[in-house]
Amino acid sequence: MKKLVMITVSLILAGVLTACGAGGDAGDAGAEEESKSLKIAHNLSEDHPIHQALTTFTESVEEKTDGTITFEMFANGVLGSESEVLEQVQNGGVDITKVSAGALESFSKEYGVFSLPYIFTSDEHYRDVMESDVVEEIYQSTEDKGFVGLSYFDSGARSFYTKDTPIETPEDLEGKKIRVMDSQTAIDMVDHLGGTPTPLGYNEIYTALQQGVIDGAESNPTALTTGQHGEVAKNFSYSEHTNIPDILIINNDLWNELSDEQKQAFNEAANETREEHTELWNQAIEDAVTEAEEMGVTFNEVDKEPFIEKVQPIHEEFMEDDRLAEIITQIKELDK
């Protein structure tokens, strides 16, 4: 009997030790970060500063995570337009993309603040705002829509460019069909300035200008060259009415699956990449102006005061919303 008891106890102890050993292995395995291969897509060419910046971003994340995160990049809109790729990010078909803040206005009213004309008083003011806690809160405002913001890229000051007549005063916009992004604030802006806002996808602008569907558009000088719009639009007027950033967004479920170390790697890479992109962007603007002038584009200086006066009702409307008024007040307080 004693021998039987001893055998039974031994078997129980062996089972306990085996279970403890298995539990230890499971804990070690659970501590290891799961490897992920992610899709990142955008609708710009491979020579665009955004593509170069995103390439640096992916390489940096891969290095910082010791290869537990890898990427497959899709450029040139091969996975669809900006809005189509954004939809894929929402459903998890694509993991990360770059989206204009103007296009995010329909997902969160808070993003509409970036489309407010003349909300930023200088480039320094713009960067102080974009690197503040104000924007971090806006990044989280789309969590229930399936994605959150990670960082931003400078997309330059937006101005009007047209096929023929330069836009030097708001009166010059009267009767002109101007392409805008699918942003209610951008639509309202052109409407208040006297033009006819015409929402179109970026890849439709060239043909629309060529065929007379629109008389002009509004963007930064790189649109004249990378989009070849300077072949058909010969006047660029420095109204500089908005400075709408590009936002780097990520699928929310994926973000929540990342370990704290992986999230830190993403944030560090995004910040480092933003600094590199700023240098690339400034050079790209200079190069675009030079190239566009060679294409026969004339660049016109503009008195901004008449434009600022015309769009004040939009600011007043925004201030009627408590949350938007709070954001605008914080933005103004960051103006040094």
C-alpha positions as CSV (number, residue, x, y, z in Angstrom):
1,M,0.0,0.0,0.0
2,K,2.8,2.4,1.0
3,K,4.5,1.7,-2.4
4,L,1.3,2.4,-4.2
5,V,0.8,5.7,-2.4
6,M,4.4,6.7,-3.1
7,I,3.9,6.0,-6.8
8,T,0.7,8.0,-6.9
9,V,2.3,11.0,-5.2
10,S,5.2,10.8,-7.6
11,L,2.9,10.8,-10.6
12,I,1.0,13.8,-9.2
13,L,4.2,15.7,-8.5
14,A,5.4,14.9,-12.0
15,G,2.2,16.2,-13.5
16,V,2.4,19.4,-11.5
17,L,6.0,20.0,-12.5
18,T,5.1,19.3,-16.1
19,A,2.2,21.7,-16.0
20,C,4.4,24.4,-14.4
21,G,7.0,23.8,-17.1
22,A,4.3,24.1,-19.8
23,G,3.0,27.3,-18.2
24,G,6.5,28.8,-18.1
25,D,7.0,28.1,-21.8
26,A,3.6,29.6,-22.7
27,G,4.5,32.7,-20.7
28,D,7.8,33.0,-22.5
29,A,6.1,32.5,-25.9
30,G,3.4,35.0,-25.0
31,A,6.1,37.6,-24.2
32,E,7.5,37.4,-27.7
33,E,6.1,40.0,-30.1
34,E,4.0,38.5,-32.9
35,S,5.5,39.2,-36.4
36,K,3.3,41.1,-38.7
37,S,3.5,42.0,-42.4
38,L,1.6,45.2,-43.1
39,K,0.2,46.9,-46.2
40,I,0.8,50.6,-46.6
41,A,-0.7,52.4,-49.7
42,H,-1.0,55.8,-51.2
43,N,-2.0,57.4,-54.5
44,L,1.1,59.4,-55.2
45,S,4.1,58.7,-57.5
46,E,7.3,57.1,-56.3
47,D,9.2,60.3,-56.8
48,H,6.9,62.3,-54.5
49,P,8.3,63.4,-51.1
50,I,5.4,61.5,-49.4
51,H,6.5,58.2,-50.9
52,Q,10.1,58.9,-50.0
53,A,9.1,59.7,-46.4
54,L,6.9,56.6,-46.1
55,T,9.7,54.5,-47.4
56,T,12.0,55.9,-44.7
57,F,9.2,55.3,-42.1
58,T,8.7,51.7,-43.0
59,E,12.5,51.0,-43.0
60,S,12.8,52.7,-39.6
61,V,9.9,50.7,-38.0
62,E,11.3,47.5,-39.4
63,E,14.7,48.3,-37.8
64,K,13.3,49.5,-34.5
65,T,11.2,46.3,-34.1
66,D,14.0,43.9,-35.1
67,G,12.0,42.8,-38.1
68,T,8.8,41.8,-36.2
69,I,7.0,44.4,-38.3
70,T,7.6,44.4,-42.1
71,F,5.8,46.3,-44.8
72,E,4.6,45.9,-48.4
73,M,4.2,49.3,-50.1
74,F,1.7,50.1,-52.8
75,A,2.2,53.5,-54.5
76,N,0.6,55.3,-57.5
77,G,-3.0,54.5,-56.5
78,V,-2.7,50.8,-57.5
79,L,-5.1,49.9,-54.7
80,G,-7.5,52.7,-55.5
81,S,-8.0,56.4,-54.9
82,E,-7.4,58.1,-51.5
83,S,-11.0,57.6,-50.4
84,E,-11.0,53.9,-51.6
85,V,-7.8,53.1,-49.7
86,L,-9.1,54.9,-46.6
87,E,-12.2,52.6,-46.8
88,Q,-9.8,49.6,-47.0
89,V,-8.0,50.8,-43.9
90,Q,-11.3,50.9,-42.1
91,N,-12.1,47.3,-42.9
92,G,-8.5,46.0,-42.5
93,G,-7.7,45.4,-46.1
94,V,-4.9,48.0,-45.9
95,D,-3.2,48.8,-42.6
96,I,-1.7,52.3,-43.1
97,T,-2.2,55.2,-45.5
98,K,-1.7,58.9,-45.9
99,V,-4.9,60.9,-46.1
100,S,-5.4,64.7,-46.5
101,A,-7.0,66.1,-43.3
102,G,-9.6,67.6,-45.6
103,A,-10.8,64.2,-46.6
104,L,-11.1,63.2,-42.9
105,E,-13.6,66.0,-42.1
106,S,-16.5,63.7,-43.0
107,F,-15.4,61.2,-40.4
108,S,-14.7,63.7,-37.6
109,K,-15.8,67.3,-37.5
110,E,-12.7,68.1,-35.6
111,Y,-10.5,67.6,-38.7
112,G,-12.5,70.4,-40.4
113,V,-10.5,72.9,-38.4
114,F,-7.5,72.2,-40.5
115,S,-9.5,73.3,-43.6
116,L,-10.5,76.6,-42.1
117,P,-9.0,79.3,-44.4
118,Y,-6.3,81.4,-42.7
119,I,-6.5,79.5,-39.4
120,F,-2.7,79.5,-39.2
121,T,-0.9,82.8,-39.1
122,S,2.6,81.6,-40.1
123,D,4.5,78.4,-40.8
124,E,5.9,78.4,-37.3
125,H,2.3,78.7,-35.9
126,Y,1.3,75.8,-38.1
127,R,4.1,73.5,-36.8
128,D,3.5,74.5,-33.2
129,V,-0.1,73.4,-33.5
130,M,0.6,70.2,-35.4
131,E,3.0,69.0,-32.8
132,S,0.8,69.9,-29.8
133,D,-1.6,67.9,-27.6
134,V,-4.5,69.6,-29.5
135,V,-3.7,67.4,-32.6
136,E,-3.1,64.3,-30.5
137,E,-6.7,64.5,-29.4
138,I,-8.0,65.0,-32.9
139,Y,-6.0,61.9,-34.0
140,Q,-8.1,59.8,-31.6
141,S,-11.5,61.3,-32.7
142,T,-11.9,58.6,-35.4
143,E,-11.3,55.6,-33.2
144,D,-14.9,54.5,-33.6
145,K,-14.6,54.8,-37.4
146,G,-11.9,52.1,-37.5
147,F,-8.7,54.2,-37.6
148,V,-6.6,56.7,-35.7
149,G,-3.9,59.2,-36.6
150,L,-0.2,58.6,-36.0
151,S,1.5,61.7,-37.3
152,Y,1.3,64.4,-40.0
153,F,3.2,65.5,-43.1
154,D,3.4,69.0,-44.4
155,S,1.3,69.4,-47.5
156,G,2.2,73.1,-48.1
157,A,0.0,76.2,-48.4
158,R,-2.8,75.8,-50.9
159,S,-3.4,78.5,-53.5
160,F,-5.6,79.0,-56.6
161,Y,-4.4,78.1,-60.0
162,T,-6.4,78.6,-63.2
163,K,-6.2,78.1,-67.0
164,D,-6.2,81.8,-67.8
165,T,-7.2,84.7,-65.6
166,P,-5.1,84.9,-62.4
167,I,-7.0,85.0,-59.1
168,E,-5.7,88.2,-57.5
169,T,-9.0,89.2,-55.7
170,P,-12.1,87.3,-54.6
171,E,-13.9,89.0,-57.5
172,D,-11.7,87.1,-59.9
173,L,-13.3,83.9,-58.7
174,E,-16.8,84.9,-59.7
175,G,-18.3,82.6,-62.3
176,K,-15.3,80.2,-62.1
177,K,-15.7,76.5,-61.4
178,I,-12.9,75.6,-58.9
179,R,-12.0,72.0,-58.1
180,V,-12.0,71.3,-54.3
181,M,-11.5,68.3,-52.2
182,D,-14.5,66.5,-50.9
183,S,-14.6,68.7,-47.8
184,Q,-17.5,70.8,-46.7
185,T,-15.2,73.5,-45.4
186,A,-13.4,73.8,-48.7
187,I,-16.7,73.9,-50.5
188,D,-17.9,76.7,-48.2
189,M,-14.7,78.6,-48.6
190,V,-14.9,78.8,-52.4
191,D,-18.6,79.6,-52.2
192,H,-17.9,82.5,-49.9
193,L,-15.2,83.8,-52.1
194,G,-17.6,83.9,-55.1
195,G,-16.5,80.8,-57.0
196,T,-18.4,77.6,-57.9
197,P,-16.9,74.8,-55.8
198,T,-16.6,71.5,-57.8
199,P,-15.5,68.4,-55.7
200,L,-13.4,66.1,-57.8
201,G,-10.8,63.4,-57.2
202,Y,-7.2,64.5,-57.6
203,N,-6.6,62.2,-60.5
204,E,-9.5,63.8,-62.4
205,I,-8.1,67.4,-62.2
206,Y,-5.9,67.3,-65.3
207,T,-8.6,66.1,-67.7
208,A,-11.2,68.4,-66.1
209,L,-9.0,71.4,-66.7
210,Q,-8.2,70.2,-70.2
211,Q,-11.8,69.8,-71.2
212,G,-13.1,72.9,-69.5
213,V,-15.1,71.0,-66.9
214,I,-13.4,73.3,-64.3
215,D,-11.6,76.6,-64.7
216,G,-9.1,76.0,-61.9
217,A,-8.2,74.2,-58.7
218,E,-6.4,74.9,-55.5
219,S,-3.4,73.2,-54.2
220,N,0.4,73.7,-53.7
221,P,2.9,74.2,-56.6
222,T,3.8,70.5,-56.8
223,A,0.4,69.8,-58.4
224,L,1.6,71.8,-61.4
225,T,4.5,69.4,-61.9
226,T,3.9,66.0,-60.4
227,G,0.3,66.2,-61.6
228,Q,1.3,68.0,-64.8
229,H,-1.5,70.5,-64.2
230,G,0.9,73.2,-65.3
231,E,0.5,72.0,-68.9
232,V,-3.1,73.4,-68.9
233,A,-3.2,75.8,-66.0
234,K,-0.9,78.8,-66.6
235,N,-1.6,81.1,-63.6
236,F,-0.8,80.3,-60.0
237,S,-1.8,82.9,-57.4
238,Y,-0.4,82.9,-53.9
239,S,-3.6,83.2,-52.0
240,E,-2.2,80.7,-49.5
241,H,-5.7,80.3,-48.0
242,T,-5.2,77.0,-46.2
243,N,-2.4,74.8,-45.0
244,I,-4.0,71.4,-44.7
245,P,-1.7,68.6,-43.5
246,D,-1.6,65.0,-44.7
247,I,-2.3,62.6,-41.9
248,L,-0.7,59.2,-41.5
249,I,-3.4,56.9,-40.3
250,I,-3.5,53.3,-39.1
251,N,-6.2,50.7,-38.7
252,N,-7.4,50.9,-35.1
253,D,-7.7,47.2,-34.4
254,L,-4.1,46.7,-35.6
255,W,-2.9,49.6,-33.5
256,N,-4.5,48.0,-30.4
257,E,-2.8,44.6,-31.2
258,L,0.7,46.1,-31.2
259,S,2.8,45.8,-28.1
260,D,3.9,49.0,-26.2
261,E,7.4,48.6,-27.7
262,Q,6.1,48.3,-31.2
263,K,3.8,51.4,-30.7
264,Q,6.8,53.3,-29.4
265,A,8.8,52.3,-32.6
266,F,5.9,53.5,-34.8
267,N,5.8,56.9,-32.9
268,E,9.5,57.4,-33.0
269,A,9.8,56.5,-36.7
270,A,6.9,58.8,-37.5
271,N,8.5,61.8,-35.7
272,E,11.9,61.2,-37.3
273,T,10.3,60.8,-40.8
274,R,8.3,64.0,-40.4
275,E,11.5,66.0,-39.9
276,E,13.1,64.4,-43.0
277,H,9.9,65.0,-45.0
278,T,9.9,68.7,-44.1
279,E,13.3,69.1,-45.8
280,L,12.3,67.0,-48.8
281,W,9.1,69.0,-49.1
282,N,10.7,72.5,-49.0
283,Q,13.1,71.4,-51.7
284,A,10.2,69.9,-53.7
285,I,8.3,73.2,-53.6
286,E,11.4,75.2,-54.9
287,D,11.9,72.6,-57.7
288,A,8.2,72.7,-58.6
289,V,8.2,76.5,-59.0
290,T,11.3,76.4,-61.2
291,E,9.9,73.6,-63.3
292,A,6.4,75.1,-63.6
293,E,7.9,78.4,-64.8
294,E,9.7,76.5,-67.5
295,M,6.3,75.1,-68.4
296,G,5.0,78.6,-68.9
297,V,3.2,79.1,-65.6
298,T,3.1,82.6,-64.2
299,F,3.2,83.0,-60.4
300,N,1.2,85.9,-59.0
301,E,1.5,87.6,-55.6
302,V,-1.9,88.3,-53.8
303,D,-3.2,90.8,-51.2
304,K,-4.7,88.3,-48.7
305,E,-6.8,90.7,-46.7
306,P,-9.8,90.7,-49.0
307,F,-9.8,86.9,-49.0
308,I,-9.5,86.9,-45.2
309,E,-12.5,89.2,-44.8
310,K,-14.7,87.1,-47.2
311,V,-14.2,83.9,-45.3
312,Q,-14.9,85.2,-41.7
313,P,-18.4,83.8,-41.7
314,I,-17.0,80.3,-41.9
315,H,-14.9,81.0,-38.7
316,E,-18.0,82.3,-37.0
317,E,-20.0,79.2,-37.9
318,F,-17.3,77.0,-36.5
319,M,-17.3,78.9,-33.2
320,E,-21.0,78.1,-32.7
321,D,-19.9,74.4,-32.0
322,D,-18.5,74.1,-28.5
323,R,-15.9,71.4,-29.3
324,L,-14.7,73.2,-32.5
325,A,-14.6,76.5,-30.6
326,E,-12.4,74.9,-27.9
327,I,-10.0,73.6,-30.6
328,I,-9.8,77.0,-32.4
329,T,-9.2,78.8,-29.1
330,Q,-6.3,76.4,-28.3
331,I,-4.9,77.0,-31.8
332,K,-5.0,80.7,-31.4
333,E,-3.3,80.4,-28.0
334,L,-0.4,78.7,-29.7
335,D,0.2,81.6,-32.0
336,K,3.4,83.2,-30.6
